[in-house]
Amino acid sequence: MAKVAIVILNWNGQKMLAKYLPNVVEYSRQDAEIWVADNNSSDQSMLLLETQFPHVKTIVLEQNFGFAEGYNRALEQIEAEYYVLLNSDVEVAHHWLTPLIEFMDSHPQVAACQPKLLAEYDKDMFEYAGACGGFLDKFGYPFCRGRIFETVERDNGQYDYQQEILWATGACMMIRSKDYWTAGGLDGRFFAHNEEIDLCWRLRLMGRRIYCIPESEVYHVGGGTLPKSNPMKTYLNFRNNLTMLYKNLSDTELTHVMRMRRFLDYLAAFETLVLNRNWGDFKAIFKARRAFQAWKHDFDEDRKKIQENRVEEKKDGDSSHERGFGTSIVRLHIHVGYRCKRAKTVCGDSSLRHTLGAT
């Protein structure tokens, strides 16, 4: 069994593979097996791999299963102690794997970790999709150290310390294979978006930990080239986020948070219509809420199992924080009030500012 398997899930990503895979091979092949799992691409991705990267191992899936189920089907065919889920549009640096491997080897209580994620197009800026580690505010909206909604910070070393986080980015996540499968893997029904947050949340509810290791840096294209507004992305994000909350929130929080989300989601929809004149995202949010209501009971058994197996964690010498979920969604003593998308500052108490590395 390999120590580390880097697994890139590809769908029609020939150009990204041609540009970034040589870099991954150069800086990783001494430390890891490199795999590309193809989600039934219709471009020349497989021909590229066969002719230019014959040493890279491949898995060909019979259809496009999306990010979540695509990874599940690929990873069940790979034996390794650690998986690295890596996007095809990520540029890695020399020795990027070493800090991640060393940290995981010396911290058996940690299920997964991520490097510092910077923007490929401006390497002094954090990247939207994960920055320096992810959290949720008290109503379930994701944010990161280095990124709040669309506001992305410049990297001035303000988060250059190892930090326990709620979720690690799916753009570059190292995870123990044992923990991945014990938690049930990514939820394939999500297809794409929020699936890594859901997985990390389930792991934490099992008593496992997630960390950001900024000694490792990678550079993600991601938001640097994608359009800011995409109705399908908006739809999946809202639908999956609500579903994730339904699965993982405690009984004491669920009703209140869902009631507030109903108000806040519709507020966001009308904001995007009135202020941004974005009819596509407006309709996508309404569609997402209807879709969530239509399928939420498909997750009743998931919710029951998750709630029955919740672990209330004890404080230890590494951290004074409780890592379970109780009076707020994130029990890292982070209590973030609702923030309007147009706000440019983070509201919160001193413990939030400490956790995010602010002064």
N, C-alpha and C positions, 0 to 999 in steps of 0.2 A: 504494500500500500504506500502510495506517495505521501510525503509530508504535506505538501501544498499543491493544490490544483487551481490554477487560474482559469476561469471559465468565462468566455465572452459569448454572450447570446447575440446572434446576428440575424437581422432580417433586412435584406436588400441594402446592406451596408458596405458594399464593395469599396466605395471611395474611402470610407472611414478606415476599413481594414488596411487598405493599401497605404494609407498615410500613417496610421498609429500602431499597427501590429509590429512593424520592424522594431520600433522603440520598445515595445513590451518584450519581444523576444530577446533583444540585446541586453536588457537590464534585468531579466527575470529567469532565463532558462537555466541558470546555475542553481537557482533556489526552488524552482517549481516546474511541474508539468504545465503545459499551455494547451488549452482546449478551445476550440470554437464550436459552439452548438448552433446549427443553422435552422431557423424557423421557416423552412420551406421557401427560401428566397427565390425570386424570379429573375434576379440579375445574375451577374457572373461571379458572385462571391465564391462559390465552390471551385470554379475553375481557377480563380486567383489563388486560393489556398493550395490547390493541387500542384500548380506550376511554380509558385513563388515561395510557398511555405510548407514544403513536404514534411518537415519535422514537427509541425503543429498538428496535434491530434484533433479529429473532427467527429462530430455527431450530427447526423442529418435527421431532422424531425419531419414527419409526414405531412404536417400542416403548420400554419402559423398559430401557435398556442398562446401567443402573447408573452409578456415578460414573466408573469408569475408561473403559469403552468409550463411554459417553455423551460424555465430553469428547473422546475421539479422533475420534468421528464429527462432532462439532460443530466442532472446531478445524481439521479438514481442509477446511472450507468458509470459513475466515476467513483473510485475508491481513493480517499485521501483523508488525512487527519483534519486539514483545514481547506475549506473552499474559499476562493476569492471571486466574488461576483464583480465583474469588471465590464463597464460599458465599452463599446467599440470606439467611442470618440474620446478616450482618455489617453493623455500622454503621461508616461511615468518617468521618474528620475532615477539616477544611479542609486542603488542600495535602498530603493523605496520599500522593499519587502522586509528588510532586516528588522527595523523597529517594530513592525507589526508582529512578526514571528516571535521575536524575543519577548515582547509584552505578553502575548498569548501563552507562551511556554511557561512564563513565570507567574501567571495569574489564572489558575485553573477555574476560578469562580466566574471568569468573564467568558461569555458566549460569543461575543462578536465585537469588532472594532472597525474603525475607519481612519484613514489618513486625513490630513488637512486637504480640503478640496478647493483649489484655486482655479480661476478662469484661464483657459488656454489662450484666449485673445488678449488678456491683460493679466499677466502673472503676479501683479501686485494687488489684485482684487480677489475677494472670495467668490466662489461660484454658487449660484442659486440653489443647486440641487442637494446641497449638504453642508457646504461651508466647513465649519469647525465643530459639527455635531448638532443633532436635532433634538427638539423638545416639542411639547404641545402646550398651548395656553389652557386656561381653565375651561374653555368651551370647545377644545379639541382642534383648534386651528394650528397647523404646524409652523414652526419657525426654527431658525438655527442661530448658533453663535456666529455672527457675521452676516446674517440675512434675516430681515423682518419683512414679510410680504415681499414687495418688489424692491425694497431698499437694501442694497448690498454694500457692505463695508469694504474699505481698503484694508489690506493686511499689514498692520504695523507691529505685529508680534504680540498684540493684546490678548491672544488666546493660546500662546505658546506654552501650554502646560497640559499634562494629561488630565482629562476630565471625564467623569462619568456622565453619560448622556441618556436620553430616552430612546433615540433611534439613530441608527447608522445609515448613511446613504446607500441606496442600491446601485449607485454609479461606481462605487468601489467599497466593498464590504468584505472583510475577512470574518468567517464564521466557522466554528467547530462543526464538523459534519454530524457528530453525535447530537449536538444541540439542535441543529437544523431539523433533523428527522424526528427527534423527541417532541419538538414543538409542532410538528406536522407540516413543515415547509411553508412556502409561500401559499397564500390562498388563491388557487387558480381561477376562482370565480371572479376575482377582481380584474383579471386580464392585465391591466397596467394601472399604475399610480396608486400610491399609499400602501402597496402590498408590503414593502420593507418596513414601514412604520408598524403595521399590524403584526408582522412577525416579531419585531423587536419588543413590542409591547407584550405579546404573549410570552416571550422569553423572560421578561422582567417579572411578569406575574408568576412565573415558575420559580422565581428566586435567583435568576441569572442576571449578569451585569453586561452593560454595553459601554464602550469607551471610545473616545477620540484620542488618537496618538499623533500629535502635530509634528513630531520628529520626522514623520513620513509625509511627503507632499506629492500630490499628483495634480494634473491640469486637465480640466474637463471642458469640452466645447459647449455642450448643453445649451444653456440660456444665451450664450453668446451668438448663436446663429438661428435659434428657433424663434418663430413669431411670438410676440407677447400674448396674443389672443388666439386661442384655438378652441372652438366650441366643443369638440370631442374631448380634448384634454380637460376642459372645465367640467364637462359632464362626468367624466370618470373620477376626477378629483373629488367632487362634491358627493357623488353616489358612494364611492368607496370609503371616503372619510366618515360619512354617517354610518355606514355598515360597520366599520371598524369600531366606532364608539359603541354601537349596539352590542357588539360581541364582547368588548373588553371592559366597559365601565362597570363599576360596582352597582349593586342594587340601590344603594343610598344616593348615588349620583345620577343615575340614568334619566329619571323623569325630569329633573330640573335642567340638566344639560340639554336634553332633547327639546324641551320647551323653549329654552333660550336660543337654540340653534334654528328653530323654526323662524323666529323673529329675525335673527341676524342674517340668515341665508337669504331671506326675501329682501331684507334691507340691502344686502350686497347686490342682489339682482337688479333692484331699482336704481342703485347707485351707478352700476355699469351701464344701464340704459340711459339715465338722465344726464350723468356727468360725462360718460365716455361715448355715448351714442352707439353702444355695442349691442345690437339686437341679437347676434348669435350667442354671446355668453349669457344674456338675459334669458333666452329660451332654454339654454343648456342647464342653468341652475334649476329652473322649474321642472324640466324633464328629469333631472337627477333626483330631485326630491320625490317625484312620483315613482320613479324606478325603485328608490329605496323602500318606499312604503309597500310596493308590490312584491318585493322579494325578501323583506327583512325576516319573515318567519322561516325562510329557508335556513336561517342561521341560528334558530332556537337551540338546536342540539349543540352547536359550537359554543354558544353562550353558556349553556348549562354546564358543559364540561369545563370551560375556562373558569367559571365562577366556583365550581366545586374544588378545583385544584389550585386556587389562589394561595400564594405563600406570603404571609406577613413576615417580612424580614427583620432580623435583629440588627441593631447597630453594631459595628465592629471597629477595629482600629484604623481601617482605611478611610472611613467616612462617617460623619455624624448624621447623614441623611438616611431616612427610611426610603427603601426602594420599592415599596408597594404602592398601592393607589387607594386613597381614602377620601379625605375631605376635599381634595382637588384631584384633577386628572393626573398631574405629575407630582409625586411626593418626593421632590428634590428640594423642598421648600421654595418652589417656584410658584408664585401666584400672579399671573399676568392678567390684568383686566382686558376686556375687549378693546381692541385698537382699531380705529377706522383705517382703512387701507391708505388713506391720504395722509395719515399722521407720519411724521418723519422721526419721531422719538419713541423710545420704549418706555411705557409706563410700568411701574412696579415698585416693590419695596426694596430695601437695601439688600436682602438676601438674593433677590433676582439679579441685581446689578453685580453682586459678588460672583454669582454663578456664571454670569456671562462674561466676567472679566473686566467689567467697567469700573471706573473709579468714582 
